[in-house]
Each structure stands twice: as structure tokens, then as C-alpha cells.
Amino acid sequence: MPWHRVVHADGSIPKGQRQRELLLREGVPMRGDRVDIDRARA
């Protein structure tokens, strides 16, 4: 699994803006500065 896909259980992004940018490029759903875990698992 690529490093940037690892996030906290609450959706917070431990590695900051670079990680957020990579997740957005992959189309990962966000809610503010966190991954929307419910939508991401669907």
C-alpha cells in the first residue's frame, strides 16, 4: 500500500499537505481537511 493512503481512523491526514494532494489526485473524498471515511469505504 502506498504511504499516502495511510490515514488515521478519524480521517485525519498525518503527513500534511503533500499527502492530501496525492489523495485528492486519486479522487479520495474529503470533508474539510480529513478523508471522508464513510464515502471512501463505499
C-alpha positions as CSV (number, residue, x, y, z in Angstrom):
1,M,0.0,0.0,0.0
2,P,1.4,3.4,-0.9
3,W,2.4,5.6,2.1
4,H,0.0,8.4,1.2
5,R,-3.1,6.1,1.6
6,V,-2.5,5.5,5.3
7,V,-4.7,7.9,7.3
8,H,-5.9,7.9,10.9
9,A,-9.2,6.2,11.8
10,D,-10.9,9.6,12.1
11,G,-9.8,10.6,8.6
12,S,-7.1,13.0,9.7
13,I,-4.0,13.1,7.4
14,P,-0.8,12.6,9.4
15,K,1.7,13.7,6.8
16,G,0.2,17.0,5.8
17,Q,-0.5,18.9,2.6
18,R,1.6,16.7,0.3
19,Q,-0.3,13.6,1.4
20,R,-3.6,15.5,1.0
21,E,-2.7,16.5,-2.6
22,L,-1.9,12.9,-3.5
23,L,-5.2,11.6,-2.1
24,L,-7.1,14.3,-4.0
25,R,-5.4,13.3,-7.2
26,E,-6.7,9.8,-6.7
27,G,-10.2,11.0,-6.1
28,V,-10.4,10.3,-2.4
29,P,-13.4,12.0,-1.0
30,M,-12.6,14.7,1.6
31,R,-14.5,16.5,4.2
32,G,-12.6,19.7,5.1
33,D,-9.0,18.6,5.9
34,R,-9.9,15.0,6.5
35,V,-10.7,12.0,4.4
36,D,-14.5,11.3,4.4
37,I,-14.1,7.7,5.7
38,D,-17.7,6.7,5.1
39,R,-17.6,7.8,1.4
40,A,-14.1,6.4,0.9
41,R,-15.1,2.9,2.0
42,A,-18.2,2.8,-0.2
